[in-house]
Amino acid sequence: MFSVLTCGVLVAMVLNVLGTHGAQTIERTRAHIAADAAALAAVSLGEAGAAHLATANGADLISFRRLGPLLQSVEVWVQYGRERAVSYASEGAIAP
């Protein structure tokens, strides 16, 4: 009886850990998706476009910066739940 109870407790603990890890992975992925969308929008629409796309993806825009000598690139940070993600985008094609 004791080993059956012990096995049940161990299975419950493993399932709890897997569930928590899975939720964190989903949250992290959604944060990266929101950051990518916000960065792409920011290249042509600026900070307002980045904020709009971040919000549309369930995240908050927490930082926006223009980069580069001609300010043609952007860096955006978003927060989705407890996860933060950064993404960069630039105007034009990048040569291989």
C-alpha beads as a LAMMPS data file, in Angstrom:
LAMMPS data file: protein, C-alpha beads

96 atoms
95 bonds

1 atom types
1 bond types

-500.0 500.0 xlo xhi
-500.0 500.0 ylo yhi
-500.0 500.0 zlo zhi

Masses

1 110.0

Atoms # bond

1 1 1 0.000 0.000 0.000
2 1 1 2.815 2.395 0.836
3 1 1 4.552 1.925 -2.541
4 1 1 1.294 2.532 -4.438
5 1 1 0.781 5.758 -2.519
6 1 1 4.403 6.769 -3.102
7 1 1 4.068 6.054 -6.831
8 1 1 0.909 8.161 -6.984
9 1 1 2.619 11.080 -5.285
10 1 1 5.647 10.830 -7.592
11 1 1 3.431 10.745 -10.694
12 1 1 1.527 13.796 -9.445
13 1 1 4.801 15.667 -8.851
14 1 1 6.146 14.819 -12.315
15 1 1 2.898 15.918 -13.978
16 1 1 2.978 19.183 -12.037
17 1 1 6.548 19.896 -13.162
18 1 1 5.725 19.060 -16.787
19 1 1 2.636 21.261 -16.710
20 1 1 4.551 24.201 -15.275
21 1 1 7.377 23.813 -17.800
22 1 1 4.891 23.580 -20.663
23 1 1 3.106 26.762 -19.573
24 1 1 6.415 28.643 -19.330
25 1 1 7.421 27.447 -22.791
26 1 1 4.125 28.631 -24.279
27 1 1 4.427 32.011 -22.545
28 1 1 8.017 32.432 -23.763
29 1 1 7.023 31.538 -27.334
30 1 1 4.122 34.005 -27.321
31 1 1 6.430 36.730 -26.004
32 1 1 8.842 36.127 -28.893
33 1 1 6.027 36.145 -31.445
34 1 1 4.724 39.449 -30.054
35 1 1 8.238 40.946 -30.079
36 1 1 8.847 39.900 -33.694
37 1 1 5.528 41.340 -34.845
38 1 1 6.115 44.574 -32.935
39 1 1 9.623 44.996 -34.373
40 1 1 8.442 44.449 -37.948
41 1 1 5.630 46.963 -37.476
42 1 1 7.997 49.461 -35.858
43 1 1 10.240 49.660 -38.921
44 1 1 7.549 51.395 -40.952
45 1 1 5.001 52.565 -38.355
46 1 1 7.272 53.611 -35.484
47 1 1 6.599 53.208 -31.793
48 1 1 2.808 53.477 -32.181
49 1 1 2.800 50.565 -34.621
50 1 1 5.001 48.505 -32.310
51 1 1 2.711 49.156 -29.355
52 1 1 -0.368 48.283 -31.417
53 1 1 1.048 44.945 -32.629
54 1 1 2.377 44.046 -29.186
55 1 1 -1.069 44.664 -27.688
56 1 1 -2.769 42.756 -30.511
57 1 1 -0.606 39.771 -29.559
58 1 1 -1.432 40.037 -25.859
59 1 1 1.836 41.687 -24.785
60 1 1 2.945 45.087 -23.523
61 1 1 5.608 47.140 -25.289
62 1 1 8.167 47.982 -22.611
63 1 1 10.976 49.460 -24.721
64 1 1 11.416 50.894 -28.220
65 1 1 14.686 52.156 -29.709
66 1 1 15.820 53.176 -33.169
67 1 1 19.326 51.948 -33.992
68 1 1 21.943 52.387 -36.670
69 1 1 23.630 55.370 -38.272
70 1 1 20.453 56.330 -40.151
71 1 1 18.070 55.023 -37.483
72 1 1 16.792 52.445 -39.967
73 1 1 16.774 49.578 -37.460
74 1 1 14.675 49.061 -34.359
75 1 1 14.916 47.152 -31.096
76 1 1 11.743 46.359 -29.177
77 1 1 11.197 44.672 -25.825
78 1 1 7.808 43.252 -24.906
79 1 1 6.389 41.512 -21.881
80 1 1 3.877 38.684 -22.149
81 1 1 2.816 37.511 -18.724
82 1 1 6.039 36.938 -16.804
83 1 1 8.208 36.556 -19.920
84 1 1 10.139 39.328 -21.672
85 1 1 11.435 39.101 -25.227
86 1 1 13.490 41.298 -27.514
87 1 1 13.424 41.525 -31.289
88 1 1 15.273 43.545 -33.893
89 1 1 14.187 44.569 -37.388
90 1 1 15.649 46.662 -40.142
91 1 1 14.501 48.368 -43.335
92 1 1 15.501 46.690 -46.562
93 1 1 17.141 43.376 -47.251
94 1 1 20.237 42.170 -45.507
95 1 1 22.926 40.976 -47.902
96 1 1 24.171 37.403 -47.400

Bonds

1 1 1 2
2 1 2 3
3 1 3 4
4 1 4 5
5 1 5 6
6 1 6 7
7 1 7 8
8 1 8 9
9 1 9 10
10 1 10 11
11 1 11 12
12 1 12 13
13 1 13 14
14 1 14 15
15 1 15 16
16 1 16 17
17 1 17 18
18 1 18 19
19 1 19 20
20 1 20 21
21 1 21 22
22 1 22 23
23 1 23 24
24 1 24 25
25 1 25 26
26 1 26 27
27 1 27 28
28 1 28 29
29 1 29 30
30 1 30 31
31 1 31 32
32 1 32 33
33 1 33 34
34 1 34 35
35 1 35 36
36 1 36 37
37 1 37 38
38 1 38 39
39 1 39 40
40 1 40 41
41 1 41 42
42 1 42 43
43 1 43 44
44 1 44 45
45 1 45 46
46 1 46 47
47 1 47 48
48 1 48 49
49 1 49 50
50 1 50 51
51 1 51 52
52 1 52 53
53 1 53 54
54 1 54 55
55 1 55 56
56 1 56 57
57 1 57 58
58 1 58 59
59 1 59 60
60 1 60 61
61 1 61 62
62 1 62 63
63 1 63 64
64 1 64 65
65 1 65 66
66 1 66 67
67 1 67 68
68 1 68 69
69 1 69 70
70 1 70 71
71 1 71 72
72 1 72 73
73 1 73 74
74 1 74 75
75 1 75 76
76 1 76 77
77 1 77 78
78 1 78 79
79 1 79 80
80 1 80 81
81 1 81 82
82 1 82 83
83 1 83 84
84 1 84 85
85 1 85 86
86 1 86 87
87 1 87 88
88 1 88 89
89 1 89 90
90 1 90 91
91 1 91 92
92 1 92 93
93 1 93 94
94 1 94 95
95 1 95 96
